[in-house]
């Protein structure tokens, strides 16, 4: 959508110029940062609608930038698309586990990247449009409470800090206690049908979610060969 703000955190000037040109041509307002420190500062001051984040940065690397943003109350809901030459599955899983919304490997075509940016922004817009409706849909089961309007989670009254993806995954399961969701159904529900990741990514997200829930981790049950469900 024209006028939306995109922050590019990228230390390679030729790639930064290429991305800036293509994104501005599509009507986006674009700013660039050439280091992790500069990217964090710009994010907090400028409040972009989406961040394109390179992993291999001087000083504070992309994973640390992502971690810092997802821990910040004012920045954790900003979508992040990671861009890197590190295309191994392990790197992708780490980025997604930290809360990134998508991952594009170098070399890439500007056309593909634009499509990914549009898809992530559409998902964010759908979330914003339904916030008022979801605010009425707070759920509490087995001592675990989720407030989708405030994006807050508590277990027996104790706040639990989750990434946006972890929250969406838990909210999807807790609203359907006893019902089994396949890994693909989980991906479709929280990311949309145009989002392509491996089943392993869902397993990693669930493992991280259980770890953060501590004693409440067993509320998410594994159905072998099928997927996951919330305890009935």
SESEBA-508192 format. One line per 2 residues: number of its first residue (from 1); their letters; for each residue y, z, x of N, C-alpha, C. Coordinates in nm, 2 decimals. Each point is the difference from the previous one (the first is absolute). Layout:
<sites>
NUM) a) Y/Z/X/Y/Z/X/Y/Z/X | ...;
</sites>
This chain:
<sites>
1) xx) -0.12/0.00/0.08/0.12/0.00/-0.08/0.12/0.00/0.09 | 0.10/-0.08/-0.03/0.12/-0.02/0.07/0.07/0.14/0.01;
3) xx) 0.06/0.03/0.12/0.07/0.12/0.02/-0.08/0.12/0.04 | -0.13/-0.01/0.00/-0.08/0.11/0.05/0.01/0.02/0.15;
5) xx) -0.01/0.12/0.04/0.03/0.03/0.14/-0.14/0.01/0.08 | 0.00/-0.08/0.11/-0.12/0.00/0.08/0.04/0.04/0.15;
7) xx) -0.07/0.10/0.05/0.02/0.04/0.14/-0.11/-0.05/0.09 | 0.03/-0.07/0.10/-0.10/-0.05/0.10/0.01/0.08/0.13;
9) xx) -0.11/0.07/0.03/-0.01/0.08/0.12/-0.09/-0.08/0.09 | 0.06/-0.07/0.09/-0.07/-0.10/0.09/0.08/-0.01/0.13;
11) xx) -0.07/0.01/0.11/0.06/0.00/0.13/0.00/-0.14/0.07 | -0.07/-0.10/-0.06/0.00/-0.14/0.05/0.11/-0.07/-0.07;
13) xx) 0.10/-0.04/0.08/0.12/-0.06/-0.06/-0.03/-0.13/-0.07 | -0.09/-0.09/0.05/-0.03/-0.12/-0.06/-0.06/0.02/-0.14;
15) xx) -0.09/0.09/-0.01/-0.07/0.03/-0.13/0.10/0.06/-0.09 | 0.09/0.09/0.05/0.10/0.07/-0.09/0.10/-0.11/-0.06;
17) xx) 0.03/-0.10/0.09/0.09/-0.10/-0.05/-0.07/-0.09/-0.10 | -0.12/-0.03/0.02/-0.08/-0.09/-0.09/-0.01/0.07/-0.14;
19) xx) -0.04/0.13/0.00/-0.02/0.07/-0.12/0.13/0.01/-0.07 | 0.11/0.04/0.07/0.13/0.01/-0.06/0.04/-0.12/-0.07;
21) xx) -0.01/-0.12/0.07/0.04/-0.13/-0.06/-0.08/-0.03/-0.13 | -0.13/0.02/0.00/-0.08/-0.04/-0.11/0.02/0.10/-0.12;
23) xx) 0.02/0.13/0.03/0.02/0.09/-0.11/0.14/-0.01/-0.06 | 0.10/-0.02/0.08/0.14/-0.02/-0.05/0.00/-0.13/-0.08;
25) xx) -0.07/-0.10/0.04/0.00/-0.13/-0.08/-0.06/0.03/-0.14 | -0.09/0.10/-0.02/-0.05/0.03/-0.13/0.09/0.10/-0.08;
27) xx) 0.11/0.03/0.06/0.10/0.08/-0.07/-0.01/0.15/0.03 | -0.08/0.04/0.09/-0.01/0.15/0.04/0.12/0.03/0.09;
29) xx) 0.04/0.13/-0.01/0.09/0.06/0.10/-0.08/0.06/0.11 | 0.03/-0.05/0.12/-0.09/0.04/0.11/0.08/0.07/0.11;
31) xx) -0.06/0.10/0.06/0.04/0.07/0.12/-0.11/0.01/0.10 | 0.03/0.00/0.13/-0.10/0.01/0.10/0.01/0.12/0.09;
33) xx) -0.11/0.05/0.05/0.00/0.11/0.10/-0.10/-0.03/0.10 | 0.04/0.02/0.13/-0.09/-0.04/0.11/-0.08/0.11/0.06;
35) xx) 0.01/0.12/-0.06/-0.08/0.11/0.05/-0.04/0.09/-0.12 | -0.10/0.09/0.03/-0.03/0.09/-0.11/0.11/0.10/-0.03;
37) xx) 0.06/0.05/0.10/0.11/0.09/-0.02/0.11/-0.06/-0.09 | 0.04/-0.12/0.04/0.11/-0.07/-0.08/-0.05/-0.03/-0.14;
39) xx) -0.13/-0.03/-0.02/-0.05/-0.03/-0.13/0.00/0.12/-0.09 | -0.03/0.12/0.06/0.00/0.12/-0.08/0.14/0.04/-0.04;
41) xx) 0.10/-0.02/0.09/0.14/0.03/-0.03/0.05/-0.09/-0.11 | -0.03/-0.13/0.01/0.05/-0.10/-0.09/-0.06/0.03/-0.14;
43) xx) -0.12/0.03/-0.01/-0.07/0.03/-0.12/0.07/0.11/-0.08 | 0.03/0.11/0.07/0.06/0.12/-0.06/0.14/-0.03/-0.05;
45) xx) 0.07/-0.09/0.07/0.14/-0.02/-0.04/0.01/-0.11/-0.10 | -0.08/-0.11/0.02/0.02/-0.12/-0.08/-0.09/-0.01/-0.12;
47) xx) -0.11/0.08/0.00/-0.10/0.00/-0.11/-0.05/-0.13/-0.05 | -0.08/-0.07/0.08/-0.05/-0.13/-0.03/-0.10/0.00/-0.12;
49) xx) -0.02/-0.11/-0.06/-0.10/-0.01/-0.11/-0.14/-0.02/0.06 | -0.01/-0.06/0.12/-0.13/-0.02/0.07/0.03/-0.01/0.15;
51) xx) -0.11/0.04/0.07/0.01/0.00/0.15/-0.11/-0.09/0.05 | 0.03/-0.09/0.09/-0.09/-0.08/0.08/-0.01/0.07/0.14;
53) xx) -0.11/0.05/0.03/-0.01/0.09/0.12/-0.10/-0.05/0.10 | 0.05/-0.03/0.12/-0.09/-0.04/0.11/-0.07/0.13/0.06;
55) xx) -0.12/-0.01/0.04/-0.07/0.12/0.06/0.03/0.02/0.14 | 0.01/-0.11/0.08/0.03/0.01/0.14/0.15/0.01/0.03;
57) xx) 0.06/0.12/0.00/0.14/0.02/0.02/0.02/0.08/0.12 | 0.11/-0.02/0.07/0.04/0.09/0.11/0.03/0.14/-0.05;
59) xx) -0.03/0.10/0.08/0.03/0.14/-0.04/-0.09/0.04/-0.11 | 0.05/0.03/-0.12/-0.08/0.04/-0.11/-0.07/-0.12/-0.06;
61) xx) -0.13/0.00/0.00/-0.07/-0.12/-0.05/0.00/-0.01/-0.15 | -0.05/-0.11/-0.05/0.00/-0.02/-0.15/-0.08/0.10/-0.08;
63) xx) -0.11/0.04/0.05/-0.08/0.10/-0.07/0.07/0.13/-0.01 | 0.07/0.04/0.10/0.08/0.12/-0.01/0.12/-0.01/-0.09;
65) xx) 0.06/-0.12/0.00/0.11/-0.03/-0.10/-0.05/0.01/-0.14 | -0.12/-0.06/-0.03/-0.06/0.01/-0.13/-0.03/0.14/-0.04;
67) xx) -0.05/0.08/0.09/-0.04/0.14/-0.03/0.13/0.08/-0.03 | 0.11/-0.02/0.08/0.12/0.07/-0.03/0.06/-0.04/-0.13;
69) xx) 0.00/-0.12/-0.04/0.06/-0.05/-0.12/-0.08/0.05/-0.12 | -0.13/0.00/0.01/-0.09/0.05/-0.11/0.01/0.15/-0.02;
71) xx) 0.04/0.07/0.10/0.02/0.15/-0.01/0.13/0.04/-0.05 | 0.10/-0.09/0.00/0.13/0.03/-0.04/0.02/-0.02/-0.15;
73) xx) 0.06/0.11/-0.07/0.01/0.00/-0.14/0.08/-0.12/-0.05 | 0.10/-0.05/0.07/0.09/-0.10/-0.04/-0.05/-0.14/0.04;
75) xx) -0.10/-0.01/0.08/-0.05/-0.13/0.05/-0.14/-0.03/-0.03 | -0.08/0.10/-0.05/-0.14/-0.02/-0.01/-0.04/-0.11/-0.10;
77) xx) 0.09/-0.03/-0.10/-0.04/-0.10/-0.10/0.05/-0.14/0.04 | 0.06/-0.02/0.11/0.04/-0.13/0.05/-0.12/-0.08/0.04;
79) xx) -0.03/-0.11/-0.06/-0.12/-0.08/0.04/0.01/-0.05/0.15 | -0.11/0.00/0.07/0.00/-0.04/0.13/-0.11/-0.11/0.02;
81) xx) 0.04/-0.11/0.06/-0.10/-0.11/0.04/0.00/0.00/0.15 | -0.12/0.03/0.06/-0.01/0.00/0.14/-0.02/-0.14/0.05;
83) xx) 0.06/-0.03/0.11/-0.02/-0.13/0.06/-0.03/0.02/0.15 | -0.12/-0.05/0.04/-0.04/0.02/0.14/-0.11/-0.09/0.04;
85) xx) -0.01/-0.02/0.14/-0.11/-0.08/0.05/-0.13/0.08/0.01 | 0.01/0.13/-0.03/-0.12/0.08/0.00/-0.07/-0.02/-0.14;
87) xx) -0.10/-0.09/0.00/-0.06/-0.04/-0.12/-0.14/0.06/-0.03 | -0.05/0.08/0.09/-0.13/0.06/-0.02/0.00/0.09/-0.13;
89) xx) -0.11/0.01/-0.06/-0.01/0.08/-0.12/0.04/0.14/0.02 | -0.03/0.06/0.11/0.03/0.14/0.03/0.16/0.02/-0.01;
91) xx) 0.07/-0.09/0.06/0.15/0.01/0.00/0.05/-0.02/-0.15 | -0.06/-0.09/-0.07/0.04/-0.02/-0.14/-0.02/0.13/-0.08;
93) xx) -0.12/0.06/0.02/-0.04/0.12/-0.08/0.10/0.11/0.04 | 0.03/0.02/0.13/0.09/0.11/0.04/0.14/-0.02/-0.07;
95) xx) 0.05/-0.12/0.00/0.13/-0.03/-0.06/0.00/0.03/-0.15 | -0.11/-0.04/-0.07/-0.01/0.02/-0.15/-0.02/0.15/-0.03;
97) xx) -0.07/0.07/0.09/-0.02/0.14/-0.02/0.13/0.08/0.01 | 0.09/-0.05/0.09/0.13/0.07/0.01/0.09/-0.03/-0.12;
99) xx) -0.04/-0.10/-0.08/0.08/-0.02/-0.12/0.07/-0.14/-0.01 | -0.03/-0.09/0.10/0.05/-0.13/0.00/-0.05/-0.08/-0.13;
101) xx) 0.07/-0.09/-0.05/-0.04/-0.07/-0.12/-0.07/-0.13/0.02 | 0.02/-0.06/0.12/-0.06/-0.12/0.03/0.00/-0.02/0.15;
103) xx) -0.07/-0.10/0.05/-0.01/-0.02/0.15/-0.02/-0.15/0.02 | 0.09/-0.05/0.09/0.00/-0.14/0.03/-0.02/-0.02/0.15;
105) xx) -0.09/-0.08/0.05/-0.03/-0.01/0.14/0.07/-0.12/0.06 | 0.05/0.01/0.12/0.06/-0.11/0.08/-0.11/-0.08/0.06;
107) xx) 0.01/-0.13/0.01/0.12/-0.08/-0.05/-0.02/-0.02/-0.15 | 0.11/-0.02/-0.07/0.00/-0.01/-0.15/0.09/-0.11/-0.04;
109) xx) -0.01/-0.05/-0.11/0.09/-0.10/-0.06/0.11/0.07/-0.08 | 0.12/-0.04/0.02/0.11/0.06/-0.09/-0.03/-0.01/-0.15;
111) xx) -0.07/-0.10/-0.04/-0.03/-0.02/-0.14/-0.10/0.11/-0.05 | -0.10/0.03/0.09/-0.09/0.11/-0.04/0.07/0.13/0.00;
113) xx) 0.08/0.03/0.10/0.07/0.12/0.00/0.09/0.02/-0.12 | 0.07/-0.10/-0.04/0.09/0.00/-0.12/-0.09/0.04/-0.12;
115) xx) -0.11/-0.06/-0.01/-0.09/0.02/-0.12/-0.04/0.15/0.00 | -0.03/0.06/0.12/-0.04/0.14/0.01/0.11/0.09/-0.04;
117) xx) 0.12/-0.04/0.05/0.12/0.08/-0.03/0.03/0.00/-0.16 | -0.01/-0.12/-0.06/0.02/0.00/-0.14/-0.10/0.08/-0.08;
119) xx) -0.13/-0.01/0.05/-0.10/0.08/-0.07/0.02/0.15/0.01 | 0.04/0.05/0.11/0.02/0.14/0.02/0.12/0.04/-0.08;
121) xx) 0.11/-0.08/-0.01/0.12/0.04/-0.07/-0.03/-0.01/-0.15 | -0.09/-0.09/-0.05/-0.04/0.00/-0.14/-0.07/0.13/-0.04;
123) xx) -0.09/0.04/0.09/-0.07/0.13/-0.03/0.09/0.11/-0.01 | 0.10/0.00/0.10/0.10/0.11/-0.01/0.08/0.00/-0.12;
125) xx) 0.04/-0.12/-0.05/0.08/-0.01/-0.12/-0.08/0.04/-0.12 | -0.13/-0.03/0.00/-0.08/0.04/-0.12/-0.01/0.15/0.00;
127) xx) 0.00/0.06/0.12/-0.01/0.15/0.00/0.13/0.06/-0.05 | 0.11/-0.05/0.04/0.13/0.05/-0.04/0.02/-0.02/-0.15;
129) xx) -0.05/-0.11/-0.05/0.02/-0.03/-0.14/-0.08/0.10/-0.09 | -0.11/0.05/0.05/-0.09/0.08/-0.08/0.02/0.15/0.03;
131) xx) 0.10/0.04/0.09/0.02/0.14/0.04/0.03/0.08/-0.12 | 0.09/-0.04/-0.09/0.04/0.08/-0.12/-0.12/0.02/-0.09;
133) xx) -0.08/-0.10/-0.02/-0.12/0.01/-0.08/-0.10/0.09/0.06 | -0.02/-0.01/0.13/-0.10/0.08/0.07/0.04/0.15/0.01;
135) xx) 0.13/0.02/-0.01/0.05/0.14/0.01/-0.06/0.08/-0.11 | -0.04/-0.06/-0.11/-0.06/0.07/-0.11/-0.15/0.02/0.02;
137) xx) -0.05/-0.06/0.11/-0.15/0.00/0.02/-0.05/0.09/0.10 | 0.06/0.12/0.02/-0.05/0.09/0.10/-0.14/0.05/-0.04;
139) xx) -0.08/0.01/0.10/-0.15/0.03/-0.02/-0.03/0.13/0.08 | -0.09/0.08/-0.06/-0.04/0.12/0.07/-0.15/0.03/-0.03;
141) xx) -0.09/0.00/0.10/-0.14/0.02/-0.02/-0.05/0.08/0.12 | -0.09/0.10/-0.03/-0.06/0.08/0.10/0.09/0.05/0.11;
143) xx) 0.12/0.04/-0.05/0.10/0.06/0.09/0.09/-0.10/0.07 | -0.03/-0.13/-0.01/0.07/-0.10/0.06/0.10/-0.06/-0.09;
145) xx) 0.13/0.00/0.03/0.10/-0.06/-0.09/0.08/-0.11/0.07 | 0.02/-0.11/-0.08/0.07/-0.12/0.05/0.12/-0.02/-0.10;
147) xx) 0.12/-0.02/0.05/0.11/-0.04/-0.07/0.05/-0.13/0.05 | -0.04/-0.11/-0.08/0.04/-0.14/0.05/0.15/-0.03/0.00;
149) xx) 0.07/0.07/-0.08/0.15/-0.02/-0.01/0.06/0.05/0.13 | -0.04/0.12/0.04/0.06/0.06/0.13/-0.08/-0.04/0.12;
151) xx) -0.12/-0.06/-0.02/-0.09/-0.04/0.11/-0.04/0.13/0.07 | -0.04/0.10/-0.07/-0.03/0.13/0.06/-0.14/0.04/-0.03;
153) xx) -0.07/0.06/0.09/-0.14/0.05/-0.01/-0.01/0.15/0.04 | -0.07/0.07/-0.08/-0.03/0.14/0.04/-0.14/0.04/-0.03;
155) xx) -0.06/0.08/0.08/-0.13/0.05/-0.02/0.00/0.15/0.00 | -0.03/0.05/-0.12/0.01/0.15/-0.03/0.14/0.05/0.04;
157) xx) 0.10/-0.08/-0.04/0.14/0.04/0.02/0.05/-0.03/0.14 | -0.08/-0.05/0.09/0.04/-0.03/0.14/0.03/-0.15/0.01;
159) xx) 0.13/-0.03/0.04/0.03/-0.15/0.02/-0.09/-0.07/0.10 | -0.03/-0.12/-0.03/-0.08/-0.08/0.09/0.08/-0.13/0.03;
161) xx) 0.02/-0.03/0.12/0.08/-0.11/0.04/-0.09/-0.13/0.02 | 0.02/-0.10/-0.09/-0.08/-0.12/0.01/0.09/-0.12/0.03;
163) xx) -0.06/-0.10/0.06/0.07/-0.13/0.01/0.00/-0.06/-0.14 | 0.08/-0.11/-0.02/0.01/-0.07/-0.13/-0.13/-0.05/-0.04;
165) xx) -0.08/-0.06/0.10/-0.13/-0.06/-0.04/-0.10/0.11/-0.04 | 0.00/0.11/0.08/-0.09/0.11/-0.04/0.03/0.06/-0.14;
167) xx) 0.13/0.01/-0.03/0.04/0.05/-0.13/-0.05/-0.10/-0.11 | 0.02/-0.13/0.02/-0.04/-0.09/-0.10/-0.15/0.00/-0.02;
169) xx) -0.08/0.01/0.11/-0.14/0.00/-0.01/-0.05/0.13/-0.08 | 0.06/0.11/0.04/-0.04/0.13/-0.07/0.04/-0.01/-0.15;
171) xx) 0.12/-0.05/-0.03/0.04/-0.01/-0.14/-0.09/-0.09/-0.08 | -0.04/-0.11/0.06/-0.10/-0.10/-0.06/-0.13/0.08/-0.04;
173) xx) -0.05/0.08/0.09/-0.13/0.06/-0.02/0.01/0.12/-0.10 | 0.11/0.08/0.01/0.01/0.12/-0.07/0.02/-0.03/-0.15;
175) xx) 0.06/-0.11/-0.03/0.02/-0.04/-0.14/-0.13/-0.04/-0.07 | -0.11/-0.02/0.08/-0.12/-0.05/-0.06/-0.12/0.09/0.05;
177) xx) 0.01/0.13/-0.03/-0.11/0.09/0.06/-0.14/-0.05/-0.05 | -0.09/0.00/0.09/-0.14/-0.04/-0.03/-0.02/-0.15/0.00;
179) xx) 0.10/-0.08/0.00/-0.01/-0.14/0.00/0.00/-0.05/0.15 | -0.10/-0.09/0.03/-0.01/-0.05/0.13/0.09/-0.12/0.02;
181) xx) 0.07/-0.01/0.11/0.08/-0.12/0.04/-0.06/-0.06/0.12 | -0.02/-0.12/0.00/-0.04/-0.07/0.13/0.11/-0.01/0.09;
183) xx) -0.03/-0.03/0.13/0.11/-0.01/0.10/0.10/-0.11/-0.04 | -0.05/-0.11/-0.05/0.08/-0.11/-0.04/0.09/0.04/-0.12;
185) xx) -0.05/0.07/-0.09/0.07/0.05/-0.12/0.12/0.09/0.05 | -0.03/0.08/0.10/0.10/0.09/0.05/0.11/-0.08/0.07;
187) xx) -0.04/-0.10/0.08/0.10/-0.08/0.06/0.09/-0.07/-0.10 | -0.07/-0.06/-0.10/0.08/-0.07/-0.11/0.09/0.09/-0.07;
189) xx) -0.04/0.12/-0.03/0.08/0.10/-0.07/0.13/0.04/0.07 | -0.02/0.03/0.13/0.11/0.06/0.07/0.08/-0.10/0.09;
191) xx) -0.06/-0.12/0.03/0.08/-0.10/0.08/0.02/-0.13/-0.07 | -0.08/-0.03/-0.11/0.01/-0.13/-0.07/-0.11/-0.09/0.05;
193) xx) -0.04/-0.10/-0.09/-0.11/-0.09/0.03/0.03/-0.10/0.11 | 0.13/-0.01/0.05/0.03/-0.09/0.11/-0.01/0.07/0.13;
195) xx) -0.05/0.12/0.01/0.00/0.07/0.12/-0.14/0.00/0.06 | -0.01/-0.05/0.13/-0.14/-0.02/0.06/-0.02/0.10/0.11;
197) xx) -0.09/0.09/-0.01/-0.04/0.09/0.10/-0.15/0.02/-0.01 | -0.06/0.07/0.10/-0.14/0.02/0.00/-0.04/0.13/-0.07;
199) xx) -0.13/0.01/-0.04/-0.04/0.12/-0.07/0.02/0.12/0.09 | -0.01/-0.02/0.13/0.01/0.11/0.10/0.14/0.06/-0.01;
201) xx) 0.10/-0.07/-0.04/0.13/0.05/-0.01/0.01/0.11/-0.11 | -0.07/-0.03/-0.11/0.00/0.10/-0.11/-0.07/0.12/0.04;
203) xx) -0.11/-0.01/0.07/-0.08/0.11/0.05/0.09/0.09/0.09 | 0.08/-0.06/0.09/0.09/0.07/0.09/0.11/0.08/-0.08;
205) xx) 0.05/-0.07/-0.10/0.10/0.06/-0.09/-0.06/0.13/-0.07 | -0.12/-0.02/-0.05/-0.06/0.11/-0.07/-0.03/0.12/0.09;
207) xx) -0.05/-0.04/0.12/-0.03/0.11/0.10/0.13/0.08/0.04 | 0.11/-0.08/0.02/0.13/0.07/0.02/0.05/0.09/-0.11;
209) xx) -0.02/-0.05/-0.12/0.04/0.07/-0.12/-0.08/0.13/-0.02 | -0.13/-0.01/0.03/-0.09/0.12/-0.01/0.04/0.10/0.11;
211) xx) 0.04/-0.05/0.11/0.04/0.09/0.11/0.12/0.08/-0.04 | 0.10/-0.07/-0.06/0.12/0.07/-0.04/-0.02/0.09/-0.11;
213) xx) -0.09/-0.03/-0.09/-0.03/0.09/-0.11/-0.08/0.13/0.04 | -0.06/-0.01/0.12/-0.07/0.12/0.04/-0.12/0.04/-0.09;
215) xx) 0.01/0.12/-0.05/-0.11/0.05/-0.09/-0.01/-0.09/-0.13 | 0.11/-0.07/-0.03/-0.01/-0.08/-0.12/-0.05/-0.14/0.02;
217) xx) -0.04/-0.03/0.13/-0.04/-0.13/0.03/-0.13/-0.04/-0.07 | -0.08/0.10/-0.04/-0.13/-0.04/-0.07/0.03/-0.04/-0.14;
219) xx) 0.12/0.01/-0.05/0.03/-0.05/-0.13/-0.01/-0.15/-0.01 | 0.01/-0.07/0.12/-0.02/-0.14/0.00/-0.15/-0.03/0.05;
221) xx) -0.08/-0.05/-0.09/-0.14/-0.01/0.02/-0.03/-0.15/0.04 | -0.10/-0.01/0.09/-0.05/-0.13/0.05/-0.12/-0.04/-0.09;
223) xx) 0.01/-0.12/-0.05/-0.12/-0.05/-0.08/-0.06/-0.11/0.09 | -0.10/0.03/0.07/-0.06/-0.08/0.11/-0.03/-0.14/-0.06;
225) xx) 0.05/-0.10/0.08/-0.03/-0.14/-0.03/0.10/-0.05/-0.11 | 0.09/0.08/-0.05/0.09/-0.04/-0.11/0.14/0.02/0.04;
227) xx) 0.04/0.13/0.01/0.14/0.03/0.02/0.03/0.15/0.00 | 0.11/0.04/-0.08/0.04/0.14/0.00/0.04/0.03/-0.15;
229) xx) -0.01/0.13/-0.02/0.05/0.06/-0.13/0.06/0.14/0.02 | 0.08/0.04/-0.10/0.05/0.13/0.00/-0.09/0.09/-0.08;
231) xx) -0.02/0.12/0.05/-0.10/0.09/-0.06/0.03/0.03/-0.15 | -0.10/-0.01/-0.08/0.02/0.01/-0.15/0.01/0.14/-0.04;
</sites>
